Amino acid sequence: MRALVLGATGFIGGHIARTAYEAGFEVHGLRRRPGAVGAVGDVPITWHDGDLTNGDGLKAALEGCEVLFHAAGYYAYRERNIQRAVQQAAEQIRVVLEAARQAGVRRMIYTSSLTTIGFPPAGSSRLADERDWYVPGSVKNAYFESKLIMEYEVLRAVLEGLPALILCPAAVFGPGDLKPTTGRLLLDLARRRFPVSVDVPTNIVDVRDVALAHVRGVTQGNPGERYIIGGHNMKLNDALRRAAEIIGVRPPAWVLDVHLADRLMRLGRVIRLPVPELTFALGYFQSLNSEKGQRTFGFTPRPFEETVQDTINWFRDHGYL
């Protein structure tokens, strides 16, 4: 079975490409930079050069593909203009969806984000799950709003006949984080540059479990549904303390509550410090019920300690530490 992976040079997409190949797929990848191979240079991928912004190369890359893994959604990490981010995100995903429809793919797996998961109903004792939607404007953050509009567009395409699933990974860690993204937390911890932590809940999952869920989504799961791909519910400060023990460094010396951390971040913006936009959404972090995804795709989250150790080993082997 032939599959195209969008985002194969990236963190999650690279692991999807590797896992798909190991599962017997003929793997193709689309890349913006000619010659780029990400962390999967050892995997026999057929590369195509192209750009999702205008669809260049996408049609040719999809030719003969039965499966499309889309792990290259628009990323508004530092964008502050919400309207512009939402427009760009919608335009890009429509290009991909139309190309998938024209190619007649039999299954599309779209990688979304935990930020599209909203809070459970007020007064409810349950954890947030796939029934809960982020309410537009709740965070006033370009990343949140753009990820939501892309899920809406995918669901619209499903209603028009495209067999697509939506997977919402939690906070993803693991080896192969080239840029790095979430792995920056572990790198800074290992470099002793993480003196302060925040008392905020989240859900942490290994990138290899995320990739496995994507590949199993080709034959499992229902089009039009979304699935949280999560692992372990933990407080961020507890996760960093456990990670510090594994790495062999001291944990952060101070732990801030989320409200104080939010005020400090806003002060940092006032004095023009380079504060990432997502830090202003700390109050939106939460534990998640990821049982549906684990049950549907048949995986048991690997231990958090294994994820940390393998990530640090990868960073050391590749000269980050």
C-alpha positions as CSV (number, residue, x, y, z in Angstrom):
1,M,0.0,0.0,0.0
2,R,1.4,3.4,-1.0
3,A,1.2,6.3,1.5
4,L,2.2,9.9,1.3
5,V,3.4,11.6,4.5
6,L,3.2,15.3,4.7
7,G,5.6,16.5,7.4
8,A,8.0,13.5,7.0
9,T,11.0,15.8,7.7
10,G,9.5,16.8,11.0
11,F,9.2,15.2,14.4
12,I,5.8,13.4,14.4
13,G,5.7,13.1,10.6
14,G,9.1,11.5,10.6
15,H,8.0,8.8,13.0
16,I,4.9,8.2,11.1
17,A,7.0,7.6,7.9
18,R,9.3,5.2,9.8
19,T,6.5,3.3,11.4
20,A,4.6,3.1,8.1
21,Y,7.6,1.7,6.4
22,E,8.1,-0.9,9.1
23,A,4.5,-1.9,8.7
24,G,5.0,-2.6,5.0
25,F,3.9,0.6,3.4
26,E,5.6,2.1,0.3
27,V,6.3,5.5,1.8
28,H,6.4,8.8,-0.1
29,G,7.2,12.2,1.5
30,L,6.7,15.8,0.5
31,R,9.3,18.3,1.5
32,R,9.8,22.0,1.0
33,R,13.6,22.0,1.0
34,P,15.1,19.8,-1.7
35,G,17.5,17.3,-0.1
36,A,15.9,17.5,3.4
37,V,15.4,14.1,5.1
38,G,14.8,15.1,8.7
39,A,15.5,12.2,11.1
40,V,14.6,9.5,8.6
41,G,17.5,9.6,6.2
42,D,17.9,5.8,6.9
43,V,14.4,5.0,5.7
44,P,13.8,4.3,2.0
45,I,11.3,7.1,1.3
46,T,10.5,8.4,-2.2
47,W,10.8,12.1,-1.8
48,H,8.8,14.8,-3.7
49,D,9.6,18.5,-3.6
50,G,6.6,20.8,-3.0
51,D,4.8,23.4,-0.9
52,L,1.4,23.1,0.8
53,T,0.9,26.8,0.7
54,N,0.1,26.7,-3.0
55,G,-0.1,22.9,-3.6
56,D,3.0,22.8,-5.8
57,G,4.1,19.2,-6.1
58,L,1.3,17.8,-4.0
59,K,-0.8,16.4,-6.9
60,A,2.2,14.5,-8.3
61,A,3.2,13.2,-4.9
62,L,-0.3,11.9,-4.3
63,E,-0.4,10.0,-7.6
64,G,-1.1,6.3,-6.9
65,C,-1.3,6.9,-3.1
66,E,-4.1,5.1,-1.2
67,V,-3.3,6.8,2.1
68,L,-2.5,10.3,3.1
69,F,-0.9,11.2,6.5
70,H,-1.1,14.9,7.0
71,A,1.3,15.9,9.8
72,A,2.3,19.2,8.4
73,G,-0.6,21.5,9.4
74,Y,-0.1,25.2,9.5
75,Y,1.8,26.2,12.6
76,A,1.1,29.6,14.0
77,Y,3.6,29.4,16.9
78,R,4.7,33.0,16.9
79,E,1.9,34.6,14.9
80,R,0.0,37.2,16.9
81,N,-2.5,38.2,14.1
82,I,-5.3,35.7,14.8
83,Q,-7.3,36.6,11.8
84,R,-4.4,36.2,9.4
85,A,-3.4,32.9,11.0
86,V,-6.9,31.5,10.7
87,Q,-7.1,32.5,7.1
88,Q,-3.7,31.0,6.2
89,A,-4.6,27.8,8.1
90,A,-7.9,27.4,6.3
91,E,-6.5,28.1,2.9
92,Q,-3.6,25.6,3.3
93,I,-5.8,22.7,4.6
94,R,-8.3,23.3,1.8
95,V,-5.5,22.8,-0.7
96,V,-4.6,19.5,0.9
97,L,-8.2,18.3,1.2
98,E,-9.0,19.1,-2.4
99,A,-5.8,17.3,-3.6
100,A,-6.8,14.3,-1.5
101,R,-10.3,14.3,-2.9
102,Q,-9.0,14.5,-6.5
103,A,-6.5,11.7,-5.9
104,G,-9.2,9.4,-4.5
105,V,-7.3,8.5,-1.3
106,R,-8.9,5.6,0.6
107,R,-8.0,7.0,4.0
108,M,-6.6,10.3,5.3
109,I,-5.2,10.7,8.8
110,Y,-5.0,14.3,9.9
111,T,-2.7,15.2,12.8
112,S,-4.4,17.9,14.9
113,S,-3.5,19.1,18.4
114,L,-4.6,18.8,22.0
115,T,-5.5,22.5,21.9
116,T,-8.7,21.7,20.1
117,I,-9.9,19.7,23.1
118,G,-12.1,21.9,25.4
119,F,-13.0,21.7,29.0
120,P,-15.6,19.2,30.2
121,P,-19.0,20.7,31.2
122,A,-19.0,22.9,34.2
123,G,-19.7,20.8,37.4
124,S,-18.6,17.6,35.6
125,S,-16.2,15.3,37.4
126,R,-14.9,13.6,34.3
127,L,-11.8,14.4,32.4
128,A,-11.9,16.2,29.0
129,D,-12.3,13.9,26.0
130,E,-13.2,13.9,22.3
131,R,-16.7,15.3,23.1
132,D,-15.2,18.6,24.4
133,W,-14.4,21.3,21.9
134,Y,-12.2,24.4,22.4
135,V,-14.5,27.4,22.3
136,P,-13.3,30.0,19.8
137,G,-11.9,33.1,21.5
138,S,-11.3,31.4,24.9
139,V,-7.5,31.8,24.7
140,K,-7.2,34.5,22.0
141,N,-4.2,32.7,20.6
142,A,-3.4,32.2,16.9
143,Y,-2.2,28.7,17.4
144,F,-5.5,27.6,19.2
145,E,-7.7,29.3,16.6
146,S,-5.9,28.0,13.6
147,K,-5.8,24.4,14.8
148,L,-9.5,24.6,15.4
149,I,-10.4,25.9,11.9
150,M,-8.3,23.1,10.3
151,E,-10.3,20.5,12.2
152,Y,-13.5,22.2,11.0
153,E,-12.3,22.0,7.4
154,V,-11.5,18.3,7.7
155,L,-14.9,17.6,9.1
156,R,-16.5,19.6,6.3
157,A,-14.6,17.4,3.8
158,V,-15.8,14.3,5.6
159,L,-19.4,15.4,5.1
160,E,-18.5,15.7,1.4
161,G,-17.2,12.2,1.2
162,L,-13.5,12.3,2.2
163,P,-12.7,9.3,4.5
164,A,-10.6,11.2,7.0
165,L,-9.8,10.7,10.7
166,I,-8.6,13.3,13.1
167,L,-5.9,12.4,15.7
168,C,-5.2,14.9,18.5
169,P,-1.8,14.1,20.1
170,A,-1.2,15.3,23.6
171,A,2.2,16.8,24.6
172,V,4.5,14.7,22.5
173,F,8.1,13.8,23.6
174,G,10.6,11.4,22.2
175,P,13.7,10.8,20.1
176,G,14.1,12.5,16.8
177,D,12.9,15.9,17.8
178,L,15.2,17.7,15.4
179,K,14.2,21.4,15.8
180,P,13.6,20.7,18.8
181,T,9.9,21.4,19.9
182,T,8.7,19.9,23.1
183,G,12.1,18.3,23.6
184,R,13.4,21.8,24.4
185,L,12.1,21.3,27.9
186,L,14.3,18.3,28.4
187,L,17.2,19.9,26.7
188,D,17.0,23.0,29.0
189,L,16.6,20.7,32.0
190,A,19.7,18.7,31.0
191,R,21.7,22.0,30.5
192,R,20.6,23.2,33.9
193,R,18.7,26.1,32.3
194,F,15.3,25.4,33.9
195,P,15.2,27.0,37.3
196,V,11.4,27.4,37.4
197,S,8.5,25.1,36.7
198,V,4.8,25.5,36.7
199,D,2.1,23.6,38.7
200,V,-0.1,22.8,35.7
201,P,-1.6,19.5,34.5
202,T,-1.0,18.1,31.1
203,N,-0.9,14.7,29.3
204,I,2.4,13.4,28.0
205,V,2.7,10.8,25.2
206,D,5.7,9.2,23.4
207,V,6.0,10.1,19.7
208,R,6.4,6.5,18.8
209,D,3.0,5.7,20.3
210,V,1.6,8.6,18.3
211,A,3.0,7.3,15.1
212,L,1.7,3.8,15.8
213,A,-1.8,5.2,16.3
214,H,-1.6,7.0,13.0
215,V,-0.5,3.9,11.0
216,R,-3.2,1.8,12.7
217,G,-5.7,4.5,11.8
218,V,-5.5,3.3,8.2
219,T,-7.5,0.3,9.0
220,Q,-9.0,1.2,12.4
221,G,-11.2,4.0,13.6
222,N,-14.1,5.8,11.9
223,P,-14.0,8.6,9.4
224,G,-15.3,11.9,10.8
225,E,-14.3,11.0,14.4
226,R,-11.4,12.5,16.3
227,Y,-9.2,10.6,18.7
228,I,-7.0,11.9,21.6
229,I,-3.7,10.2,21.4
230,G,-2.4,10.5,24.9
231,G,-0.3,8.8,27.5
232,H,0.2,9.9,31.1
233,N,-1.6,12.6,33.0
234,M,1.0,14.5,35.0
235,K,1.7,17.8,36.6
236,L,4.4,19.6,34.6
237,N,6.5,20.1,37.7
238,D,6.2,16.4,38.6
239,A,7.2,15.4,35.1
240,L,10.3,17.7,35.2
241,R,11.2,16.4,38.7
242,R,11.1,12.8,37.5
243,A,12.9,13.7,34.3
244,A,15.7,15.4,36.3
245,E,16.2,12.2,38.3
246,I,16.6,10.2,35.1
247,I,19.0,12.7,33.5
248,G,21.0,13.2,36.7
249,V,20.5,16.9,37.3
250,R,18.7,19.0,39.9
251,P,15.0,19.6,39.3
252,P,13.7,23.2,39.0
253,A,14.2,25.0,42.3
254,W,11.0,26.9,42.2
255,V,7.4,25.9,41.3
256,L,4.9,28.6,40.4
257,D,1.2,28.3,40.4
258,V,-0.4,28.8,37.0
259,H,-1.9,32.2,37.8
260,L,1.4,33.7,39.0
261,A,3.2,32.2,35.9
262,D,0.6,33.8,33.6
263,R,1.2,37.2,35.2
264,L,4.9,36.9,34.8
265,M,4.6,36.0,31.2
266,R,2.4,39.0,30.5
267,L,5.0,41.2,32.3
268,G,7.7,39.7,30.1
269,R,5.8,40.7,27.0
270,V,5.4,44.3,28.3
271,I,9.2,44.6,28.7
272,R,9.6,42.9,25.2
273,L,11.1,39.6,26.3
274,P,10.9,36.8,23.7
275,V,7.9,35.0,25.4
276,P,6.4,32.2,23.2
277,E,2.7,32.7,22.5
278,L,1.7,29.3,23.9
279,T,2.9,30.3,27.4
280,F,-0.1,32.6,27.6
281,A,-2.4,29.6,27.5
282,L,-1.1,27.9,30.6
283,G,-4.5,28.2,32.2
284,Y,-5.9,26.0,29.5
285,F,-3.7,23.1,30.1
286,Q,-5.5,20.1,31.5
287,S,-5.5,16.3,32.1
288,L,-7.1,14.3,29.3
289,N,-9.1,11.1,28.9
290,S,-7.2,9.3,26.1
291,E,-8.9,5.9,26.5
292,K,-10.8,6.1,23.2
293,G,-7.6,6.4,21.2
294,Q,-5.7,3.8,23.1
295,R,-8.6,1.3,22.8
296,T,-9.3,2.0,19.1
297,F,-5.7,1.8,17.9
298,G,-4.7,-0.9,20.4
299,F,-1.7,0.6,22.1
300,T,-0.5,0.9,25.7
301,P,1.5,4.1,26.4
302,R,5.1,3.3,27.0
303,P,6.5,4.4,30.4
304,F,7.3,8.1,30.8
305,E,10.8,7.2,32.1
306,E,11.5,5.3,28.9
307,T,10.5,8.3,26.8
308,V,12.8,10.6,28.8
309,Q,15.7,8.3,28.7
310,D,15.4,7.6,24.9
311,T,15.0,11.3,24.2
312,I,18.1,12.3,26.1
313,N,20.1,9.5,24.6
314,W,19.1,10.7,21.1
315,F,20.0,14.3,21.9
316,R,23.4,13.2,23.2
317,D,24.0,10.9,20.2
318,H,23.3,13.8,17.8
319,G,25.4,16.5,19.5
320,Y,22.6,18.5,21.3
321,L,24.2,17.8,24.6
